[in-house]
Amino acid sequence: MSHGPRSGLAAVSSALLAMSRHLEVRDVLKTIVASARELLDAQYAALGVPDDHGGFAQFVVDGVSDEQWKAIGPLPRQHGILAAMLHEATPERLADVRKDPRFGGWPSAHPDLVDFLGLPIRDGDEVIGALFLANKLRPEGQDPAHSPCPEPSGTCGFTPDDEELLGILAQHAAIALTNARLYERSRELTIAEERSRLAHELHDAVSQKLFSLRLTAQAATALVDRDPARAKGELHQVATLAAEAADELRAAVVELRPAALEEDGLVATLRTQIQVLDRAHAARVTFVGHGVKALPAAQEEALLRVAQEALHNALRHSGAAHVEVTLERQDSGAVLRVTDDGGGFDPRVVRRAGRHLGLVSMRDRAGGTGGRLTVHSAPGEGTTIEMEVPGG
């Protein structure tokens, strides 16, 4: 292939690795578009993911400023040349897209497009997106008279080699996009499972306290005339039980608020949740953080969920008097430790008995972000759950 230095094997390899590095769909789309524009020396690049209503569920661009994008207006519909890659599922390479009979409907603020290259992104027989490039840039120092497609704009036309290279990129883009979708679906299912677990916890913990509160209130009512002093004591117990029930509810609500992670960051979110748990449980729960920098969103969420699962195990099952959570910087990443002084267990026996205490899901979370989870425990010696992530 004769694309110049950016089309070398190292550049292609870097683009493919960049696409596979991300787990969020939006991040994958942005990386695909930026990689395609850089590899093929295009002025503009875009990637559209269709919805089921004649439009695009997502449309990512590169080479267009934020001001230009706002001026362009709403996401495009599936019409004209944009629809061709989605419905006909064939590549389109045009010397001047403006002369194509399907060209039309472009907003007045849209940048001028000349030469055009578009390919579908396919997962088997399904078209899951379309990748577009426009206005191939002329190499520095090239005489416009000798350009394959001389234009005043400085574009020079896409070649069959460009189409072949973009086809390779589109194949890997399909893999990266499919993996990202599977990851997000898996995360949705995990969140649903966690909400179900919280519902059971609320039933077990809060319902029991409310039941006790009702019985205590009934006892106070029966005693108020014949033994006011005892009735007063029962009413104090009512207040205590009500406060404990409120703390249990507050702890559950905190766990149900993943937005806090995005708004406040991992350290602040962990500190807040641990303060609530410390008030809601008899065991002392403490948190220490040491110079942790912001991490990729997927890693921060994984660390938070592992901390929550480990805390749940320690507070519900270990009989611990003290649970300590630490989060420390480690090179460009971080290490999380949840340590309790409870009864401990033999991890091998637990595994053979089929009682994983969430260890499988915690290991999956750690592995899914390139991290590692280790468990240190023995009967009578407490437990330490440690998770390391490499950073981004």
Residue pairs with C-beta under 8 A, 6 or more apart in sequence:
1 7
1 161
1 164
1 165
2 159
2 161
3 39
3 40
3 41
3 161
3 162
3 165
4 41
4 139
5 11
6 38
6 39
6 40
6 41
7 39
7 40
7 161
7 165
11 38
11 39
12 39
12 165
12 168
12 169
15 35
15 36
15 38
15 39
15 169
16 169
16 172
18 31
18 35
19 28
19 31
19 32
19 35
19 172
19 173
19 176
20 172
20 175
20 176
20 179
21 31
22 28
22 31
22 176
22 180
23 179
23 180
23 183
23 184
23 298
23 368
23 369
24 180
24 183
24 184
24 297
24 298
25 58
25 177
25 180
25 181
25 184
26 58
26 60
27 180
28 173
28 176
28 177
28 180
29 47
29 49
29 58
29 60
29 129
29 177
30 60
30 62
31 176
32 47
32 60
32 131
32 169
32 173
32 176
32 177
33 45
33 46
33 47
33 60
33 61
33 62
33 131
34 45
34 62
35 169
36 42
36 45
36 47
36 62
36 131
36 133
36 166
36 169
37 43
37 44
37 45
37 62
37 63
37 133
39 165
39 169
40 117
40 133
40 136
40 158
40 162
40 165
40 166
41 136
41 137
41 139
42 63
42 117
42 133
42 134
42 135
42 136
42 137
42 158
43 63
43 111
43 134
43 135
43 136
43 137
43 155
44 61
44 62
44 63
44 64
44 111
44 113
44 132
44 133
44 134
44 135
45 61
45 62
45 63
45 131
45 132
45 133
45 134
46 59
46 60
46 61
46 62
46 131
46 132
47 59
47 60
47 121
47 129
47 130
47 131
47 132
47 173
48 56
48 58
48 59
48 76
48 82
48 86
48 129
48 130
48 132
49 56
49 57
49 58
49 59
49 128
49 129
49 177
50 56
50 57
50 78
50 86
50 127
50 128
50 129
50 130
51 57
54 77
54 78
55 75
55 76
55 77
55 78
56 75
56 76
56 77
56 78
59 75
59 76
61 69
64 72
64 111
68 109
68 111
71 107
71 109
72 107
72 109
72 110
73 107
73 109
76 82
77 105
78 86
78 87
79 104
79 105
80 102
80 103
80 104
80 105
81 92
81 94
81 97
81 100
81 102
81 103
81 116
81 118
82 130
82 132
83 102
84 90
84 92
84 102
84 118
85 91
85 92
85 118
85 119
85 120
85 127
85 130
85 131
85 132
86 120
86 127
86 130
87 127
89 120
89 122
89 127
90 120
91 117
91 118
91 119
91 120
91 163
91 167
92 116
92 117
92 118
92 119
93 116
93 117
93 118
93 158
93 160
93 162
93 163
94 100
94 115
94 116
94 117
95 115
95 149
95 157
96 114
96 115
96 116
96 149
97 103
97 113
97 114
97 115
97 116
97 134
98 113
98 114
100 116
106 113
112 153
113 134
113 135
114 134
114 135
114 149
114 151
114 153
114 155
115 134
115 135
115 136
115 149
115 151
115 155
115 156
115 157
115 158
116 132
116 133
116 134
116 158
117 132
117 133
117 134
117 136
117 158
117 162
117 163
117 166
118 130
118 131
118 132
118 133
119 130
119 131
119 163
119 166
119 167
119 170
120 127
120 129
120 130
120 131
120 170
121 127
121 128
121 129
121 130
121 131
121 170
121 173
121 174
121 177
122 128
122 170
122 174
123 174
123 177
123 178
128 174
128 177
128 178
129 173
129 174
129 177
131 166
131 169
131 170
131 173
133 158
133 162
133 166
135 153
135 155
136 155
136 156
136 157
136 158
136 162
137 154
137 155
137 156
138 144
138 147
138 154
138 155
138 156
139 156
142 156
144 150
144 154
147 156
147 157
148 156
148 157
148 159
149 155
149 156
149 157
150 156
183 368
187 301
190 305
190 361
191 258
194 255
194 305
194 308
195 256
197 312
198 252
198 255
198 256
201 252
201 312
202 248
202 249
202 252
205 248
206 245
206 248
206 249
206 252
209 241
209 244
209 245
209 248
210 241
210 245
212 241
213 238
213 241
213 242
213 245
216 234
216 237
216 238
216 241
217 234
217 235
217 238
219 234
220 231
220 234
220 235
220 238
221 231
223 230
223 231
223 234
224 231
244 280
247 276
247 279
247 280
248 280
250 276
250 280
251 273
251 276
251 277
251 280
254 260
254 272
254 273
254 276
255 273
255 308
258 301
260 268
260 269
260 272
261 269
261 300
261 301
261 304
262 297
264 272
265 294
265 300
266 292
266 294
266 295
266 300
266 303
266 304
266 327
267 289
267 292
267 327
269 304
270 287
270 289
270 304
270 307
270 325
270 327
271 287
271 289
273 307
273 308
274 285
274 286
274 287
274 311
274 325
275 287
277 285
277 311
277 315
278 284
278 285
278 286
281 315
283 314
283 315
283 320
283 321
283 322
283 323
283 340
284 321
284 322
284 323
285 311
285 315
285 322
285 323
285 324
285 325
286 322
286 323
286 324
286 325
287 324
287 325
287 326
287 327
288 324
288 325
288 326
288 327
289 326
289 327
289 328
290 326
290 327
290 328
290 329
291 328
291 329
292 327
292 328
292 329
292 334
293 329
293 332
293 391
294 300
295 303
295 333
295 334
295 389
295 391
295 392
296 369
296 391
296 392
298 368
298 369
299 333
299 334
299 369
299 370
299 371
299 389
299 391
299 392
302 365
302 366
302 368
302 369
302 371
302 387
302 389
303 327
303 334
303 336
303 387
303 389
305 365
306 336
306 338
306 362
306 365
306 366
306 373
306 385
306 387
307 325
307 336
307 338
309 358
309 361
309 362
310 338
310 358
310 362
310 385
311 323
311 325
311 338
312 358
313 357
313 358
313 383
313 385
314 320
314 323
314 338
314 340
314 342
314 383
315 323
317 342
317 357
318 340
318 342
318 343
318 344
318 382
318 383
319 342
319 343
320 340
320 341
320 342
320 382
321 341
321 342
322 340
322 341
323 338
323 339
323 340
323 341
324 337
324 338
324 339
324 340
325 336
325 337
325 338
325 339
326 336
326 337
326 339
327 334
327 335
327 336
327 337
328 334
328 335
328 337
330 388
331 390
331 391
332 390
332 391
332 392
333 371
333 388
333 389
333 390
333 391
334 388
334 389
334 391
335 386
335 387
335 388
335 389
336 386
336 387
336 388
337 384
337 385
337 386
338 384
338 385
339 382
339 383
339 384
339 385
340 382
340 383
340 384
341 382
342 382
342 383
343 379
343 380
343 382
344 377
344 378
344 379
344 380
344 381
344 382
344 383
345 357
345 377
345 378
345 379
345 383
346 377
346 378
346 379
347 359
347 375
347 377
350 356
350 357
350 359
351 359
359 373
359 375
362 373
362 385
362 387
363 373
365 373
366 372
366 373
366 387
366 388
366 389
367 373
369 389
370 389
370 390
371 387
371 388
371 389
371 390
372 387
372 388
373 385
373 386
373 387
374 385
374 386
374 387
375 383
375 384
375 385
375 386
376 383
376 384
376 386
377 383
377 384
